[in-house]
């Protein structure tokens, strides 16, 4: 496999890791009790942190193998991932939205 193809593959896997981490963090934060640091006591939060770290590491390796102009557009920011997650929950209908909100 060429370095260019490997950089594209690593970029895509990095994007999935970033998106998964953002989604898990948002779910853990939304389902935690009102205490300020309550999410930090849950294993799901730390799994999300590990996914974000993995995404960052894969992104760096992809940048080492391929040009910035190819790698960077393939990796969305975490805020973009959360936006897409919210949009998909709106499409799911009110019974599947957090809190049943409209």
C-alpha positions in Angstrom: 0.0 0.0 0.0 1.4 3.4 -0.9 2.1 6.1 1.7 -0.6 8.3 0.1 -3.3 5.6 0.4 -2.2 4.8 3.9 -2.5 8.5 4.9 -6.0 8.6 3.5 -7.0 5.5 5.4 -5.5 6.8 8.6 -7.3 10.1 8.1 -10.6 8.4 7.8 -10.0 6.2 10.8 -8.9 9.3 12.7 -12.2 11.0 11.8 -14.2 8.1 13.0 -12.3 8.0 16.3 -12.8 11.8 16.8 -16.5 11.5 16.0 -17.0 8.5 18.3 -15.2 10.3 21.2 -17.3 13.4 20.8 -20.5 11.4 20.7 -19.7 9.4 23.7 -18.5 12.4 25.7 -21.8 14.2 24.9 -23.9 11.2 25.9 -22.0 10.7 29.2 -22.2 14.4 30.0 -26.0 14.5 29.3 -26.7 11.4 31.3 -24.6 12.4 34.4 -26.2 13.8 37.5 -26.0 17.5 38.2 -22.6 17.5 39.9 -20.0 19.4 38.0 -17.3 16.7 37.8 -19.7 13.7 37.7 -18.7 12.7 34.1 -15.1 12.3 35.2 -16.2 9.4 37.5 -17.6 7.4 34.6 -15.6 4.9 32.5 -17.4 6.0 29.3 -15.9 9.5 29.7 -12.4 8.1 29.8 -13.1 5.8 26.9 -14.1 8.9 24.9 -10.9 10.7 26.0 -8.9 7.6 24.8 -10.8 7.7 21.4 -9.9 11.4 21.0 -6.3 10.7 21.8 -6.3 7.8 19.3 -7.8 10.2 16.7 -5.1 12.7 17.4 -2.3 10.2 17.1 -3.7 8.7 13.9 -4.0 12.3 12.5 -0.4 13.0 13.2 0.8 9.8 11.6 -1.4 10.5 8.6 0.2 14.0 8.3 3.6 12.4 8.4 2.7 10.1 5.5 0.6 12.5 3.3 0.3 16.1 2.4 -1.6 18.5 4.6 -3.9 19.4 1.7 -5.1 15.8 1.5 -5.2 14.8 5.2 -6.7 17.9 6.9 -10.0 18.1 5.0 -10.8 14.4 5.8 -10.7 15.0 9.6 -13.7 16.9 10.9 -13.5 19.0 14.1 -15.2 17.6 17.2 -17.7 20.4 17.1 -18.7 19.3 13.6 -19.1 15.7 14.8 -21.4 16.9 17.6 -23.4 18.9 15.1 -23.9 15.8 12.9 -24.9 13.7 15.9 -27.5 16.3 16.9 -28.8 16.4 13.4 -29.1 12.6 13.3 -31.0 12.6 16.6 -33.5 15.1 15.2 -34.1 12.9 12.3 -34.7 9.9 14.6 -37.9 11.5 16.0 -38.9 12.8 19.4 -39.1 9.4 21.1 -35.3 8.9 20.4 -34.1 12.4 21.3 -32.5 13.0 24.6 -35.3 14.0 27.0 -37.9 13.7 24.3 -37.4 17.4 23.4 -38.8 18.8 20.2 
